């Protein structure tokens, strides 16, 4: 009798141990899945991972940050941001933020975050991500890309018309303009192609120079490139070089020629020398990405922002350089043609000549 009772107690004890073990394994599994899937509750918290170069570039990074500040003021969100010092930091920050489970959306800024994001987004399939200026084709990533060639076409046309009118002491009679790009990559070649097409569409005789800094935060090299372009005749120089572009403005002030800004309205930086800025509304992209998540309308895939969507434009505001109403009217006409699809601006430099032939 005693032996049977002891056996029964042992049997019940083993059952309890087995049940506890199963429950423990189940909990470990759930925790493991949660950590790798990035399950995120409604936290009202968002994250921004800036591009290398950080805040203070008076261009791309500052603009994306401004979009988040606007979302905080108008939509009531909270957000954290980081300023990576090197490309190798991207994956670390992305992984740490995703693993925390604190953020409804993690926004990554810049084309060079794509490789890291491709890895991290796969590890955290339930974490929502957005990337600005590049496409990552994953079901939890919204990719925001801009039609930079459209805005570049407009400021190129403005430059070409200014050269034809030649009603400013900053302009010479050599019919040469230039573009200083940040890096020799497809994204920046879109700026150059659009600018070249715009210049030559209104002023076929003009020569367009272009060169690359090789860095987003090297104004010294950008200044040297701009000065060398000016020495061979360029009197209007456009930049698509992030923080490096500040060197173009320094060169314009030193040698007294015109410059064109990019991304945000940079005219105020040197209003006597910056005639216009191409507007690339990446602030609108970051704001829209946050708003979509708040409205439960997050959509993975490509979100294209051009003139038609209000994501691209130009401005002469805050510049002290007079641009005639005749020129503004012509540029606005071209803007309307692009918006209606009557002009499709090339994205490749090698396609510019064909575009000009087709649109004589």
DRENDO-1510 file (C-alpha; in Angstrom, 1 decimal, always signed):
<recs>
REC; n; res; u; v; w
REC; 1; UNK; +0.0; +0.0; +0.0 .
REC; 2; UNK; +2.8; +2.4; +1.1 .
REC; 3; UNK; +4.8; +1.4; -2.0 .
REC; 4; UNK; +1.8; +2.2; -4.3 .
REC; 5; UNK; +1.3; +5.6; -2.7 .
REC; 6; UNK; +4.9; +6.5; -3.1 .
REC; 7; UNK; +4.8; +5.5; -6.8 .
REC; 8; UNK; +1.7; +7.6; -7.3 .
REC; 9; UNK; +3.3; +10.6; -5.7 .
REC; 10; UNK; +6.5; +10.2; -7.8 .
REC; 11; UNK; +4.3; +9.9; -10.9 .
REC; 12; UNK; +2.4; +13.1; -10.1 .
REC; 13; UNK; +5.7; +14.9; -9.4 .
REC; 14; UNK; +7.2; +13.8; -12.8 .
REC; 15; UNK; +4.0; +15.0; -14.5 .
REC; 16; UNK; +4.3; +18.4; -12.8 .
REC; 17; UNK; +8.0; +18.7; -13.8 .
REC; 18; UNK; +7.2; +17.7; -17.4 .
REC; 19; UNK; +4.4; +20.2; -17.5 .
REC; 20; UNK; +6.6; +23.0; -16.1 .
REC; 21; UNK; +9.3; +22.1; -18.6 .
REC; 22; UNK; +6.9; +22.4; -21.5 .
REC; 23; UNK; +5.6; +25.7; -20.2 .
REC; 24; UNK; +9.1; +27.0; -19.8 .
REC; 25; UNK; +10.1; +26.0; -23.3 .
REC; 26; UNK; +7.0; +27.6; -24.6 .
REC; 27; UNK; +7.8; +30.9; -22.8 .
REC; 28; UNK; +11.4; +30.8; -24.2 .
REC; 29; UNK; +10.0; +30.3; -27.7 .
REC; 30; UNK; +7.6; +33.2; -27.4 .
REC; 31; UNK; +10.2; +35.5; -26.0 .
REC; 32; UNK; +12.6; +34.5; -28.8 .
REC; 33; UNK; +10.0; +35.0; -31.5 .
REC; 34; UNK; +9.2; +38.4; -30.0 .
REC; 35; UNK; +12.8; +39.5; -29.9 .
REC; 36; UNK; +13.4; +38.5; -33.5 .
REC; 37; UNK; +10.1; +39.6; -35.0 .
REC; 38; UNK; +10.0; +43.1; -33.5 .
REC; 39; UNK; +6.4; +43.0; -32.4 .
REC; 40; UNK; +5.6; +46.6; -31.5 .
REC; 41; UNK; +2.6; +47.9; -29.6 .
REC; 42; UNK; +1.1; +51.3; -30.1 .
REC; 43; UNK; +3.7; +53.4; -28.3 .
REC; 44; UNK; +3.5; +56.7; -30.2 .
REC; 45; UNK; +7.3; +56.5; -30.3 .
REC; 46; UNK; +9.2; +56.8; -33.6 .
REC; 47; UNK; +12.9; +56.7; -34.5 .
REC; 48; UNK; +15.1; +58.5; -37.0 .
REC; 49; UNK; +18.5; +57.2; -38.1 .
REC; 50; UNK; +20.2; +60.1; -39.9 .
REC; 51; UNK; +22.7; +59.7; -42.7 .
REC; 52; UNK; +26.4; +60.2; -42.0 .
REC; 53; UNK; +27.3; +63.8; -41.8 .
REC; 54; UNK; +24.5; +64.4; -39.2 .
REC; 55; UNK; +22.6; +67.5; -38.3 .
REC; 56; UNK; +23.9; +70.9; -39.4 .
REC; 57; UNK; +24.3; +70.1; -43.1 .
REC; 58; UNK; +21.6; +72.7; -43.9 .
REC; 59; UNK; +20.3; +70.2; -46.4 .
REC; 60; UNK; +19.2; +66.6; -46.4 .
REC; 61; UNK; +19.6; +65.5; -42.7 .
REC; 62; UNK; +18.3; +68.8; -41.4 .
REC; 63; UNK; +15.3; +68.5; -43.6 .
REC; 64; UNK; +14.3; +65.0; -42.5 .
REC; 65; UNK; +14.8; +66.0; -38.9 .
REC; 66; UNK; +12.5; +69.0; -39.5 .
REC; 67; UNK; +9.8; +66.6; -40.8 .
REC; 68; UNK; +10.0; +64.7; -37.5 .
REC; 69; UNK; +9.8; +67.9; -35.4 .
REC; 70; UNK; +6.7; +68.9; -37.4 .
REC; 71; UNK; +5.2; +65.5; -36.7 .
REC; 72; UNK; +5.9; +65.9; -33.0 .
REC; 73; UNK; +4.2; +69.3; -32.9 .
REC; 74; UNK; +1.2; +68.6; -35.1 .
REC; 75; UNK; +0.6; +64.8; -34.5 .
REC; 76; UNK; +1.7; +64.6; -30.9 .
REC; 77; UNK; +4.4; +61.9; -31.4 .
REC; 78; UNK; +7.6; +61.3; -29.5 .
REC; 79; UNK; +10.8; +60.5; -31.4 .
REC; 80; UNK; +14.5; +59.6; -30.8 .
REC; 81; UNK; +17.2; +60.1; -33.3 .
REC; 82; UNK; +20.8; +59.1; -33.8 .
REC; 83; UNK; +23.7; +60.5; -35.9 .
REC; 84; UNK; +25.9; +57.6; -37.2 .
REC; 85; UNK; +29.5; +58.6; -37.8 .
REC; 86; UNK; +30.2; +55.8; -40.3 .
REC; 87; UNK; +28.3; +53.5; -42.6 .
REC; 88; UNK; +29.3; +50.6; -40.4 .
REC; 89; UNK; +27.2; +52.1; -37.6 .
REC; 90; UNK; +23.9; +51.8; -39.5 .
REC; 91; UNK; +23.2; +48.1; -38.9 .
REC; 92; UNK; +24.1; +48.4; -35.2 .
REC; 93; UNK; +21.6; +51.3; -34.7 .
REC; 94; UNK; +18.9; +49.7; -36.8 .
REC; 95; UNK; +19.2; +46.4; -34.9 .
REC; 96; UNK; +19.3; +48.0; -31.4 .
REC; 97; UNK; +16.2; +50.1; -32.1 .
REC; 98; UNK; +14.3; +47.2; -33.6 .
REC; 99; UNK; +15.2; +44.8; -30.8 .
REC; 100; UNK; +14.0; +47.3; -28.2 .
REC; 101; UNK; +10.4; +47.0; -29.5 .
REC; 102; UNK; +9.9; +50.7; -28.5 .
REC; 103; UNK; +9.2; +52.2; -31.9 .
REC; 104; UNK; +6.2; +52.0; -34.1 .
REC; 105; UNK; +8.3; +53.1; -37.1 .
REC; 106; UNK; +12.1; +53.3; -37.6 .
REC; 107; UNK; +13.0; +55.8; -40.4 .
REC; 108; UNK; +16.4; +55.4; -42.1 .
REC; 109; UNK; +17.8; +58.2; -44.1 .
REC; 110; UNK; +20.0; +57.8; -47.2 .
REC; 111; UNK; +20.7; +55.4; -49.9 .
REC; 112; UNK; +23.7; +53.9; -48.1 .
REC; 113; UNK; +21.5; +52.5; -45.3 .
REC; 114; UNK; +19.8; +50.0; -47.7 .
REC; 115; UNK; +22.2; +47.1; -47.3 .
REC; 116; UNK; +22.0; +47.2; -43.5 .
REC; 117; UNK; +18.2; +47.6; -43.6 .
REC; 118; UNK; +17.8; +44.7; -45.9 .
REC; 119; UNK; +19.4; +42.5; -43.2 .
REC; 120; UNK; +17.7; +44.0; -40.2 .
REC; 121; UNK; +14.2; +44.2; -41.7 .
REC; 122; UNK; +14.4; +40.5; -42.4 .
REC; 123; UNK; +15.4; +39.8; -38.8 .
REC; 124; UNK; +12.4; +41.8; -37.5 .
REC; 125; UNK; +9.6; +41.2; -39.9 .
REC; 126; UNK; +6.9; +42.8; -37.7 .
REC; 127; UNK; +8.8; +46.0; -37.1 .
REC; 128; UNK; +7.8; +48.7; -39.6 .
REC; 129; UNK; +10.6; +50.6; -41.3 .
REC; 130; UNK; +10.9; +53.4; -43.8 .
REC; 131; UNK; +13.9; +54.4; -45.9 .
REC; 132; UNK; +14.4; +57.8; -47.5 .
REC; 133; UNK; +16.1; +58.0; -50.9 .
REC; 134; UNK; +16.4; +54.3; -51.7 .
REC; 135; UNK; +14.2; +51.3; -52.3 .
REC; 136; UNK; +14.3; +48.2; -50.1 .
REC; 137; UNK; +11.9; +45.6; -51.4 .
REC; 138; UNK; +10.6; +44.0; -48.3 .
REC; 139; UNK; +7.1; +43.7; -46.9 .
REC; 140; UNK; +7.8; +45.7; -43.8 .
REC; 141; UNK; +9.7; +48.6; -45.5 .
REC; 142; UNK; +8.1; +51.7; -47.0 .
REC; 143; UNK; +10.6; +53.3; -49.5 .
REC; 144; UNK; +10.4; +57.0; -50.3 .
REC; 145; UNK; +12.1; +58.1; -53.4 .
REC; 146; UNK; +12.1; +61.6; -55.1 .
REC; 147; UNK; +12.0; +62.6; -58.7 .
REC; 148; UNK; +15.1; +64.8; -58.3 .
REC; 149; UNK; +15.5; +65.1; -62.0 .
REC; 150; UNK; +12.3; +67.1; -62.2 .
REC; 151; UNK; +13.4; +69.8; -59.8 .
REC; 152; UNK; +16.9; +69.9; -61.2 .
REC; 153; UNK; +15.3; +70.5; -64.7 .
REC; 154; UNK; +13.5; +73.5; -63.3 .
REC; 155; UNK; +16.6; +75.2; -61.8 .
REC; 156; UNK; +18.6; +74.2; -64.9 .
REC; 157; UNK; +16.0; +76.0; -67.0 .
REC; 158; UNK; +16.2; +79.0; -64.7 .
REC; 159; UNK; +20.0; +79.0; -65.1 .
REC; 160; UNK; +19.8; +78.7; -68.8 .
REC; 161; UNK; +17.4; +81.6; -69.1 .
REC; 162; UNK; +19.5; +83.8; -66.8 .
REC; 163; UNK; +22.5; +83.2; -69.0 .
REC; 164; UNK; +20.4; +84.1; -72.1 .
REC; 165; UNK; +19.1; +87.3; -70.4 .
REC; 166; UNK; +22.5; +88.1; -68.9 .
REC; 167; UNK; +21.2; +91.0; -66.8 .
REC; 168; UNK; +23.4; +90.6; -63.7 .
REC; 169; UNK; +27.0; +91.6; -63.1 .
REC; 170; UNK; +27.7; +88.1; -61.6 .
REC; 171; UNK; +27.3; +86.6; -65.1 .
REC; 172; UNK; +30.0; +86.5; -67.8 .
REC; 173; UNK; +29.5; +85.9; -71.5 .
REC; 174; UNK; +30.9; +82.4; -71.7 .
REC; 175; UNK; +27.6; +80.4; -71.5 .
REC; 176; UNK; +29.0; +77.8; -69.1 .
REC; 177; UNK; +27.4; +76.3; -66.0 .
REC; 178; UNK; +28.3; +73.5; -63.6 .
REC; 179; UNK; +27.1; +70.9; -61.1 .
REC; 180; UNK; +29.0; +69.6; -58.1 .
REC; 181; UNK; +27.8; +66.2; -57.0 .
REC; 182; UNK; +28.4; +64.5; -53.7 .
REC; 183; UNK; +29.2; +61.0; -55.1 .
REC; 184; UNK; +29.3; +59.4; -58.5 .
REC; 185; UNK; +26.2; +57.2; -57.9 .
REC; 186; UNK; +22.9; +56.8; -59.9 .
REC; 187; UNK; +21.0; +59.1; -57.4 .
REC; 188; UNK; +23.3; +62.1; -58.0 .
REC; 189; UNK; +23.5; +61.4; -61.7 .
REC; 190; UNK; +19.7; +62.0; -61.7 .
REC; 191; UNK; +20.3; +65.6; -60.5 .
REC; 192; UNK; +22.9; +66.1; -63.2 .
REC; 193; UNK; +20.8; +64.7; -66.0 .
REC; 194; UNK; +17.8; +66.8; -65.0 .
REC; 195; UNK; +19.9; +70.0; -64.6 .
REC; 196; UNK; +21.6; +69.4; -68.0 .
REC; 197; UNK; +18.3; +68.8; -69.7 .
REC; 198; UNK; +16.8; +71.9; -68.3 .
REC; 199; UNK; +19.7; +74.1; -69.2 .
REC; 200; UNK; +19.9; +72.9; -72.8 .
REC; 201; UNK; +16.1; +72.8; -73.3 .
REC; 202; UNK; +16.0; +76.6; -73.0 .
REC; 203; UNK; +19.6; +77.4; -74.0 .
REC; 204; UNK; +21.0; +74.7; -76.3 .
REC; 205; UNK; +24.4; +76.5; -76.7 .
REC; 206; UNK; +25.3; +76.2; -73.1 .
REC; 207; UNK; +28.0; +73.9; -71.8 .
REC; 208; UNK; +27.4; +72.0; -68.6 .
REC; 209; UNK; +30.3; +70.8; -66.5 .
REC; 210; UNK; +30.0; +68.3; -63.7 .
REC; 211; UNK; +32.2; +66.6; -61.1 .
REC; 212; UNK; +32.0; +64.7; -57.8 .
REC; 213; UNK; +33.3; +65.4; -54.3 .
REC; 214; UNK; +33.3; +61.8; -53.2 .
REC; 215; UNK; +31.9; +62.7; -49.8 .
REC; 216; UNK; +28.8; +64.3; -48.3 .
REC; 217; UNK; +30.7; +66.4; -45.7 .
REC; 218; UNK; +33.8; +67.8; -47.4 .
REC; 219; UNK; +33.1; +71.5; -48.2 .
REC; 220; UNK; +36.8; +72.1; -48.8 .
REC; 221; UNK; +36.9; +69.8; -51.8 .
REC; 222; UNK; +33.6; +71.0; -53.1 .
REC; 223; UNK; +34.9; +74.6; -53.0 .
REC; 224; UNK; +38.0; +73.6; -55.0 .
REC; 225; UNK; +35.8; +71.9; -57.6 .
REC; 226; UNK; +33.6; +75.0; -57.9 .
REC; 227; UNK; +36.6; +77.3; -58.2 .
REC; 228; UNK; +38.1; +75.2; -61.0 .
REC; 229; UNK; +34.8; +75.2; -62.8 .
REC; 230; UNK; +34.6; +79.0; -62.4 .
REC; 231; UNK; +38.1; +79.4; -63.8 .
REC; 232; UNK; +37.0; +77.8; -67.1 .
REC; 233; UNK; +33.9; +80.0; -67.3 .
REC; 234; UNK; +31.1; +78.6; -65.1 .
REC; 235; UNK; +29.2; +81.5; -63.5 .
REC; 236; UNK; +26.2; +79.5; -62.2 .
REC; 237; UNK; +27.0; +76.4; -60.2 .
REC; 238; UNK; +24.4; +74.0; -58.8 .
REC; 239; UNK; +25.3; +71.5; -56.1 .
REC; 240; UNK; +23.8; +68.1; -55.1 .
REC; 241; UNK; +26.4; +67.3; -52.5 .
REC; 242; UNK; +24.8; +67.5; -49.0 .
REC; 243; UNK; +26.9; +69.2; -46.5 .
REC; 244; UNK; +29.8; +69.4; -49.0 .
REC; 245; UNK; +27.7; +71.9; -51.0 .
REC; 246; UNK; +28.5; +74.6; -48.5 .
REC; 247; UNK; +31.9; +74.8; -50.2 .
REC; 248; UNK; +30.2; +75.8; -53.4 .
REC; 249; UNK; +28.6; +78.8; -51.7 .
REC; 250; UNK; +31.9; +79.8; -50.2 .
REC; 251; UNK; +33.5; +79.7; -53.7 .
REC; 252; UNK; +30.6; +81.8; -55.1 .
REC; 253; UNK; +31.1; +84.4; -52.4 .
REC; 254; UNK; +34.8; +84.5; -52.9 .
REC; 255; UNK; +34.8; +84.8; -56.7 .
REC; 256; UNK; +31.4; +86.5; -57.1 .
REC; 257; UNK; +29.4; +84.1; -59.2 .
REC; 258; UNK; +25.9; +82.6; -58.8 .
REC; 259; UNK; +25.1; +79.3; -57.0 .
REC; 260; UNK; +22.0; +77.1; -56.7 .
REC; 261; UNK; +21.1; +75.3; -53.5 .
REC; 262; UNK; +19.4; +71.9; -53.1 .
REC; 263; UNK; +16.9; +70.0; -50.9 .
REC; 264; UNK; +15.8; +72.9; -48.6 .
REC; 265; UNK; +15.7; +76.6; -49.3 .
REC; 266; UNK; +19.4; +77.4; -48.9 .
REC; 267; UNK; +19.1; +80.9; -50.4 .
REC; 268; UNK; +19.4; +82.6; -47.1 .
REC; 269; UNK; +22.9; +81.2; -46.5 .
REC; 270; UNK; +24.4; +83.6; -49.1 .
REC; 271; UNK; +21.5; +85.6; -50.5 .
REC; 272; UNK; +23.6; +87.8; -52.7 .
REC; 273; UNK; +25.0; +84.8; -54.5 .
REC; 274; UNK; +22.5; +82.0; -54.3 .
REC; 275; UNK; +19.9; +82.7; -56.9 .
REC; 276; UNK; +17.6; +79.7; -56.2 .
REC; 277; UNK; +17.2; +76.3; -54.5 .
REC; 278; UNK; +15.8; +73.0; -55.8 .
REC; 279; UNK; +13.4; +71.8; -53.2 .
REC; 280; UNK; +13.4; +68.1; -52.3 .
REC; 281; UNK; +10.7; +67.7; -49.7 .
REC; 282; UNK; +12.2; +64.9; -47.6 .
REC; 283; UNK; +10.6; +66.6; -44.6 .
REC; 284; UNK; +7.3; +65.8; -46.3 .
REC; 285; UNK; +8.4; +62.2; -46.7 .
REC; 286; UNK; +9.3; +61.7; -43.1 .
REC; 287; UNK; +6.1; +63.4; -41.9 .
REC; 288; UNK; +4.0; +61.3; -44.3 .
REC; 289; UNK; +5.6; +58.1; -43.1 .
REC; 290; UNK; +4.7; +58.9; -39.5 .
REC; 291; UNK; +1.2; +59.9; -40.4 .
REC; 292; UNK; +0.6; +56.7; -42.3 .
REC; 293; UNK; +1.5; +54.6; -39.3 .
REC; 294; UNK; -0.7; +56.7; -37.0 .
REC; 295; UNK; -3.6; +56.3; -39.4 .
REC; 296; UNK; -3.0; +52.5; -39.7 .
REC; 297; UNK; -2.3; +53.0; -43.4 .
REC; 298; UNK; +1.3; +52.0; -43.5 .
REC; 299; UNK; +2.1; +50.7; -47.0 .
REC; 300; UNK; +5.3; +48.9; -47.9 .
REC; 301; UNK; +6.7; +49.4; -51.4 .
REC; 302; UNK; +7.7; +52.5; -53.3 .
REC; 303; UNK; +6.3; +56.0; -52.6 .
REC; 304; UNK; +7.4; +58.3; -55.4 .
REC; 305; UNK; +7.5; +62.0; -54.7 .
REC; 306; UNK; +7.7; +64.4; -57.7 .
REC; 307; UNK; +6.3; +67.7; -58.8 .
REC; 308; UNK; +2.8; +66.2; -59.2 .
REC; 309; UNK; +2.8; +64.9; -55.6 .
REC; 310; UNK; +4.2; +68.2; -54.2 .
REC; 311; UNK; +7.4; +66.5; -53.1 .
REC; 312; UNK; +9.7; +68.4; -55.6 .
REC; 313; UNK; +9.9; +72.1; -56.6 .
REC; 314; UNK; +12.2; +75.2; -56.5 .
REC; 315; UNK; +12.2; +78.6; -54.9 .
REC; 316; UNK; +13.9; +82.0; -55.4 .
REC; 317; UNK; +12.6; +83.3; -52.0 .
REC; 318; UNK; +15.1; +84.7; -49.6 .
REC; 319; UNK; +17.6; +85.4; -52.4 .
REC; 320; UNK; +18.6; +89.0; -53.1 .
REC; 321; UNK; +19.2; +88.3; -56.8 .
REC; 322; UNK; +16.5; +89.6; -59.0 .
REC; 323; UNK; +15.0; +87.0; -61.4 .
REC; 324; UNK; +12.7; +88.6; -63.9 .
REC; 325; UNK; +9.0; +87.8; -64.1 .
REC; 326; UNK; +9.6; +86.6; -67.7 .
REC; 327; UNK; +12.0; +83.9; -66.5 .
REC; 328; UNK; +9.7; +82.8; -63.6 .
REC; 329; UNK; +6.8; +82.6; -66.0 .
REC; 330; UNK; +8.7; +80.4; -68.3 .
REC; 331; UNK; +9.9; +78.1; -65.5 .
REC; 332; UNK; +6.4; +77.8; -64.2 .
REC; 333; UNK; +5.2; +76.8; -67.6 .
REC; 334; UNK; +7.8; +74.0; -67.7 .
REC; 335; UNK; +6.7; +72.9; -64.2 .
REC; 336; UNK; +3.2; +72.6; -65.5 .
REC; 337; UNK; +4.3; +70.5; -68.4 .
REC; 338; UNK; +6.2; +68.1; -66.2 .
REC; 339; UNK; +3.2; +67.9; -63.8 .
REC; 340; UNK; +0.9; +67.0; -66.7 .
REC; 341; UNK; +3.3; +64.4; -68.1 .
REC; 342; UNK; +4.0; +66.4; -71.3 .
REC; 343; UNK; +7.7; +66.5; -70.4 .
REC; 344; UNK; +9.4; +63.4; -69.0 .
REC; 345; UNK; +12.7; +64.4; -67.7 .
REC; 346; UNK; +15.6; +61.9; -68.2 .
REC; 347; UNK; +17.3; +60.3; -65.2 .
REC; 348; UNK; +20.5; +59.3; -67.1 .
REC; 349; UNK; +23.1; +61.7; -68.4 .
REC; 350; UNK; +23.5; +59.6; -71.6 .
REC; 351; UNK; +19.7; +60.1; -72.3 .
REC; 352; UNK; +19.8; +63.9; -72.3 .
REC; 353; UNK; +20.6; +64.3; -76.0 .
REC; 354; UNK; +17.8; +62.0; -77.0 .
REC; 355; UNK; +15.4; +64.0; -74.8 .
REC; 356; UNK; +16.4; +67.2; -76.4 .
REC; 357; UNK; +16.0; +65.8; -79.9 .
REC; 358; UNK; +12.5; +64.5; -79.0 .
REC; 359; UNK; +11.4; +67.7; -77.4 .
REC; 360; UNK; +12.6; +70.4; -79.9 .
</recs>
